Amino acid sequence: MTEKKQSLVIVGNGMATGRLLDELIKRDVSRFNITVIGDERQGSYNRIMLSPVLAGETDVPAIIGKPSAWYRDRGIRFVSGVQVKAIEREQKCVLTTEGNRLRYDHLVLAVGSRPAKIPAENQALEKIYSFRTLRDVDRLLNVARFHDRDARPTDTDALVIGGGLLGLEAAYGLALKGLRVTLVHRSGWLLNRQLDKTAAGYLQKVLEAKNIQFILSDEVVRFTGSHELKAAEFKSGRTLSCKLCVIATGITPNKELGLQAGLKGNRGVAVDAYMATSDNSISAIGECVEFKGATFGLVEPIWHQCTTLAERLCYNLKLPFENSAVPTKLKVSGVNLFSAGDFLTSDEHRELLYCDDNAGIYRKILLRDNRIVGAVLFGDTRDGQDYFAMLQSKRDVSDIAPFLLMGRAFYGTEPDQTAAA
């Protein structure tokens, strides 16, 4: 007698789900009937590549990794353009906004996140956008296509709020479309969670050469206009006219669906090291989860979560997820940047530093107990992965410390190479 297949329902169809499906298919999914429910119409796409789409460096078809036919060809039911509004745990069902109930034996929440809000008035005005989905990119491209290029040279076409990775990439994409862009960041320097002030200064100089202006140590408190955005008022008292605004200040985990169903969690839906929630029949991955108090916005740890969950679902094997350090890179053409681990020098660090203002090269390596605990590189990042490997392995670099800043050609790849030389 053939064993009845279990119903595996995955809510959310972002990058985490796309990767999880790949990991499941690599293994044995013959025991499951898989249903994927996504609120966007198209299949899973690479959200990391939204910035190059906005910049015109690639197009939409190139970033859609799983069109509708992909699911059909693999026997996966794909329910698109639909939201799940409730989980009925006792009945093991999810309830959609259309009133349909889908039963599950095991449920995976991969509902991602939404753009973080800023405490500014009048955010409902037209021409204020997020930068999170293909729909957002399409709206921005339409505005860029029809913006007035005959306006005064001092006017700002686009205001971007947020000096993190997403904000910088949005600003760059809009600038490439010919818009005059001003980026506002409430910190005193860009990427203040990944770079020190010196490296951020190098970055700002390069981006200014790409027609992006900056307002630092300030923030928008109010948008003005009758129906459509006309200007932004700042905490400092200044006012800046603008035709559109992109808010890119981070993300907020979509925890509500899980928490309203009674799952444990605080900043996100709480999971253990095997991606299990407080309900044995429900797992969670991606930007909606909380693990040991941490939430996730970078793909590398989320890929590891997908591997952990696939091992458990397919083989009942326990491969624990570990939240390890992830290096930072910026997807802006002509900008070479790398940051990993500690980036601000303190008394507990031994600092190795190299600066070349003329060449635009900056290198800083931070050591603690003769081990690399942080690296910040700008302009020349060729040795970034080497430094990161040594950081992860906690290798004692006493023998090669004098040569580290000069790169692999001087310190070699094995501990004894420099000593032998």
C-alpha positions in Angstrom: 0.0 0.0 0.0 1.4 3.4 -1.0 2.0 5.8 1.8 -0.1 8.9 1.6 1.8 12.0 0.8 2.0 14.8 3.4 0.8 18.2 2.6 3.6 20.8 2.9 2.4 24.3 2.6 4.8 27.2 2.3 3.5 30.7 2.9 5.5 33.4 1.1 7.3 33.1 -2.2 10.4 35.3 -1.8 14.1 34.4 -2.0 13.9 32.2 1.1 11.2 30.0 -0.4 13.0 29.8 -3.7 16.1 28.6 -2.0 14.2 26.2 0.2 12.5 24.6 -2.8 15.9 24.1 -4.4 17.2 22.4 -1.3 14.2 20.2 -1.0 14.4 19.1 -4.6 18.1 18.2 -4.1 17.0 15.8 -1.5 13.8 13.6 -1.5 10.5 15.4 -1.7 8.5 12.3 -2.8 6.7 12.2 0.5 5.3 15.7 0.1 2.6 17.5 -1.9 4.0 21.0 -2.0 1.9 24.2 -2.2 3.4 27.6 -2.3 1.3 30.7 -1.6 2.7 34.1 -2.7 1.1 37.5 -2.6 3.0 38.6 -5.7 1.9 37.4 -9.1 5.2 36.4 -10.6 7.4 33.5 -9.3 10.3 33.8 -7.0 12.8 36.4 -8.0 16.2 37.7 -6.8 15.3 40.7 -4.7 19.0 41.5 -4.4 19.0 42.4 -8.1 16.3 45.1 -7.8 19.0 47.8 -7.7 20.6 46.7 -11.0 17.1 46.6 -12.6 16.5 50.1 -11.4 19.9 51.2 -12.7 19.2 49.5 -16.1 22.1 47.1 -15.7 19.8 44.1 -16.1 16.1 43.5 -16.8 13.2 41.9 -15.0 13.2 38.5 -16.8 16.8 38.0 -15.9 16.1 38.1 -12.1 13.0 35.9 -12.1 14.5 32.5 -11.1 11.3 30.6 -10.9 8.5 31.5 -13.4 5.1 29.9 -13.0 6.1 27.1 -15.4 9.0 26.1 -13.0 6.5 25.1 -10.3 4.2 23.3 -12.7 7.0 21.3 -14.2 8.0 20.0 -10.8 4.6 19.2 -9.6 4.4 22.1 -7.1 1.1 23.9 -6.7 1.7 27.7 -7.0 -1.0 29.9 -5.6 -0.1 33.4 -6.7 -1.4 36.9 -5.9 -3.0 35.6 -2.7 -2.4 36.5 1.0 -2.8 34.2 4.0 -4.7 36.1 6.7 -4.8 33.5 9.5 -3.4 30.2 10.6 -5.9 27.8 12.2 -3.6 25.6 14.1 -6.1 23.2 15.6 -7.6 22.4 12.2 -4.1 22.6 10.5 -5.4 25.0 7.9 -4.4 28.4 6.5 -7.1 30.9 5.6 -6.6 33.1 2.6 -8.0 36.6 2.1 -10.3 35.1 -0.6 -11.9 32.9 2.1 -10.3 29.6 1.0 -8.8 27.1 3.5 -5.8 25.0 2.6 -4.9 22.1 4.9 -1.4 21.3 5.9 0.5 18.5 7.6 3.5 20.8 7.9 3.5 24.6 7.4 6.5 26.8 6.6 6.3 30.5 7.2 8.6 32.4 4.8 6.6 35.7 4.8 9.7 37.9 4.8 9.6 41.5 5.9 8.3 45.0 5.0 10.0 48.3 4.7 10.6 50.0 8.1 8.6 53.2 8.8 10.1 56.5 9.6 8.6 59.0 12.1 7.7 61.6 9.5 4.3 63.2 8.9 2.3 62.9 5.7 3.8 59.7 4.3 0.6 58.9 2.4 1.3 61.6 -0.2 1.7 60.4 -3.8 5.2 59.9 -5.1 6.6 58.5 -1.8 7.8 55.0 -2.4 9.4 52.0 -0.8 12.1 50.0 -2.5 11.3 46.4 -1.8 9.4 44.7 -4.7 9.3 44.6 -8.5 6.2 46.7 -8.3 8.2 49.4 -6.5 10.9 49.3 -9.1 8.3 49.6 -11.9 6.8 52.7 -10.3 10.2 54.3 -9.9 11.1 53.6 -13.5 7.9 55.2 -14.7 8.6 58.3 -12.7 12.2 58.5 -13.9 11.0 58.0 -17.5 8.9 61.1 -17.4 10.7 63.4 -15.0 11.4 67.0 -16.1 15.0 67.3 -17.3 14.5 71.1 -17.9 14.1 71.9 -14.2 16.6 74.2 -12.6 20.0 72.5 -12.0 19.8 73.2 -8.3 16.5 71.3 -7.9 16.3 67.8 -6.4 14.4 65.3 -8.4 14.6 62.4 -6.0 15.1 62.3 -2.2 16.3 59.0 -0.8 16.1 58.4 2.9 18.5 55.9 4.4 22.3 55.6 4.1 22.4 51.8 4.4 23.0 49.4 1.6 19.5 49.6 0.1 19.3 53.3 0.2 22.7 53.7 -1.5 21.8 51.3 -4.2 18.4 53.0 -4.8 20.2 56.4 -5.0 22.7 55.1 -7.5 20.0 53.5 -9.7 18.0 56.8 -9.8 21.1 58.8 -10.5 21.9 56.6 -13.5 18.4 57.4 -14.8 19.4 61.0 -15.0 17.7 62.2 -11.8 19.3 64.7 -9.4 19.4 62.7 -6.2 19.9 63.8 -2.6 20.3 61.1 0.0 19.6 61.9 3.7 21.0 59.8 6.5 20.5 60.6 10.2 24.0 59.2 11.1 27.1 61.2 10.6 28.5 58.9 8.0 27.2 56.3 5.4 26.9 52.6 6.2 27.5 53.4 9.9 26.8 49.8 10.8 29.4 48.4 8.5 32.1 51.1 8.0 34.1 53.5 10.1 34.0 57.2 9.4 37.2 57.2 7.2 36.0 54.4 4.9 32.6 56.1 4.7 34.3 59.3 3.6 36.0 57.5 0.7 32.6 56.0 -0.3 30.8 59.3 -0.1 33.4 61.0 -2.3 33.0 58.3 -5.0 29.2 58.5 -4.9 29.3 62.3 -5.1 31.2 61.8 -8.4 28.2 59.8 -9.5 25.9 62.8 -9.1 24.5 61.9 -5.6 24.4 64.6 -3.0 24.2 63.9 0.8 22.6 65.4 3.9 24.0 63.7 6.9 23.2 64.0 10.7 19.7 65.1 9.8 16.3 63.5 9.2 12.9 64.3 7.5 10.2 65.1 10.0 7.4 66.1 7.5 6.5 65.8 3.9 4.5 68.6 2.3 2.1 68.8 -0.7 -1.6 68.8 -1.3 -2.0 65.3 -2.8 1.5 64.8 -4.4 4.9 65.2 -2.7 6.4 68.7 -3.2 9.0 69.0 -0.5 10.5 67.6 2.7 11.1 69.4 5.9 14.0 68.4 8.1 14.7 68.3 11.8 17.4 70.9 11.3 14.8 73.3 9.9 15.8 73.2 6.3 13.3 72.5 3.5 14.1 70.6 0.3 11.9 70.5 -2.8 11.6 67.1 -4.4 9.5 65.3 -6.9 9.7 61.8 -5.4 11.0 60.1 -2.3 12.3 56.6 -1.7 12.3 55.4 1.9 14.9 52.7 2.4 15.7 52.7 6.1 15.6 49.0 6.8 13.1 46.2 7.3 10.5 45.1 9.8 9.9 41.3 10.1 6.4 40.1 9.1 5.8 38.4 12.4 2.1 39.1 12.8 0.7 36.1 11.0 2.7 33.7 13.3 2.2 35.6 16.5 -1.5 36.1 16.0 -1.8 32.3 15.7 -0.1 32.0 19.1 3.4 31.2 18.0 6.1 32.5 20.3 8.3 35.4 19.3 9.2 39.0 19.9 11.0 40.8 17.1 10.0 38.0 14.7 8.6 34.4 14.8 10.9 32.6 17.2 12.7 29.5 15.9 15.2 27.0 17.4 18.4 25.9 15.7 16.4 23.6 13.4 14.0 26.3 12.2 11.1 24.9 14.3 8.6 27.2 15.9 6.8 26.6 19.2 4.3 24.5 17.2 5.9 21.2 16.0 3.9 21.4 12.8 5.1 24.8 11.8 8.6 25.9 10.8 9.8 29.4 9.7 12.7 30.8 7.7 14.0 34.1 6.4 13.4 37.6 7.3 10.3 36.9 9.4 12.2 34.8 12.0 13.9 35.5 15.2 16.7 33.3 16.4 18.4 33.9 19.8 17.1 37.5 19.6 18.6 38.1 16.1 16.7 38.8 12.9 18.0 38.5 9.4 18.2 40.7 6.3 21.2 39.2 4.4 20.9 36.1 2.2 23.9 34.2 3.5 22.4 33.2 6.9 19.0 32.6 5.3 20.6 30.1 2.8 21.9 28.2 5.8 18.5 28.2 7.4 17.0 26.6 4.2 19.6 23.9 4.3 18.9 23.2 8.0 15.1 23.0 7.4 15.5 20.8 4.2 17.6 18.3 6.1 15.0 18.1 8.9 12.0 17.8 6.6 13.4 15.4 4.1 15.7 13.2 6.2 14.7 14.1 9.8 18.4 15.0 10.3 19.3 17.7 12.7 21.9 20.1 11.2 21.9 23.1 13.5 21.8 26.6 12.1 24.5 28.9 13.4 24.3 32.7 12.9 27.9 33.5 11.8 29.4 36.8 10.6 28.6 37.9 7.0 30.8 40.2 4.9 29.2 43.4 3.5 29.4 44.3 -0.2 27.7 47.1 -2.1 26.2 46.6 -5.5 27.2 49.9 -7.1 29.4 49.9 -10.2 32.8 51.3 -9.6 32.6 50.9 -5.8 34.9 48.2 -4.3 34.0 47.8 -0.6 34.3 45.0 1.9 33.5 44.9 5.6 33.4 42.0 8.0 33.3 41.6 11.8 34.4 44.5 14.0 34.7 47.8 12.1 35.2 50.5 14.9 38.5 50.5 16.6 38.5 50.3 20.4 41.1 49.9 23.1 40.9 46.1 22.9 42.0 46.1 19.3 45.4 46.1 17.6 44.8 48.2 14.5 46.6 47.7 11.2 46.0 50.6 8.9 46.8 51.7 5.3 45.5 54.7 3.5 46.3 56.1 0.0 44.2 59.1 -0.6 45.4 59.6 -4.2 44.5 56.0 -5.2 41.4 56.0 -3.0 42.5 52.9 -1.2 41.8 52.2 2.5 42.6 49.1 4.5 42.0 48.4 8.2 42.5 45.1 9.9 41.5 44.7 13.6 43.2 42.1 15.7 42.4 40.8 19.2 44.7 38.2 20.8 46.6 38.0 17.5 43.5 36.9 15.6 41.6 38.9 13.0 38.2 40.1 14.4 37.4 42.7 11.7 38.4 44.1 8.3 37.3 47.2 6.4 38.5 47.6 2.8 37.8 50.3 0.2 39.1 50.6 -3.3 41.1 47.3 -3.3 39.1 44.4 -1.9 41.0 41.5 -3.4 42.1 40.1 -0.1 38.8 40.5 1.6 37.8 36.8 1.4 41.2 35.8 2.7 40.8 38.0 5.8 37.3 36.8 6.3 38.4 33.1 6.2 41.0 33.9 8.8 38.4 35.7 10.9 36.1 32.7 10.7 38.8 30.1 11.5 40.2 32.3 14.4 43.6 31.6 13.1 46.6 33.0 15.0 48.2 35.5 12.6 51.3 36.4 14.7 53.6 35.1 12.1 52.1 37.1 9.2 50.8 40.2 11.0 53.5 42.6 9.6 52.5 41.6 6.0 48.7 41.3 6.3 48.0 44.8 4.9 50.1 44.1 1.8 48.0 41.1 0.8 48.4 37.5 -0.1 51.4 38.0 -2.3 53.3 39.0 0.8 51.8 36.8 3.6 51.0 33.7 1.5 48.1 31.3 2.0 49.6 28.9 4.6 50.8 29.8 8.1 54.4 28.7 7.5 55.0 30.4 4.1 56.0 33.7 5.5 58.1 32.2 8.2 59.9 30.0 5.8 60.6 33.0 3.5 
